[in-house]
Amino acid sequence: MDLTRTFQHEHHDQLINFHVTYDLQTHSFNIVEDDNLNYILSYNPALKQWSATEDPSPSIPVPVLAELVQKSFGIFV
């Protein structure tokens, strides 16, 4: 089972490369932007809310990032 996805997204006229790996133990996503910005994206099913670590934080809004990650894995919550 491949738990890694790569994709690009344009935000404010800047193309961002994303490398995303799903962590089976924490059920979160380790995300690397442009090979230099690394953070965690996670979903809280009780609150039905996505969140990301704040330092560093994603270059794009968390809801947009969550949608892109879900789309890349073909699974939506």
Phi, psi and omega in degrees: 000127180271118183253018181235139177226150172231143177200168179238154178212135177266128181222121182052049178062020177239129178274123182248132176265129180245136173237114188240131176234129178277132179261112182296331183280321182260350183057037177237177182241127173270121185241134175239125177258128175048035176061016180219344180248120186236129179207174182246134173249131181221159181241131176257106183293332179293321180264350185053051186221137174268146175213161178226157176301151186265342180219097003278165178247162180296155178282343180240161180300143183304317179300323178292315178300314180300319179295317179296318179295314179299317180298319182293330179268349179074022180226132181238140177243000000 
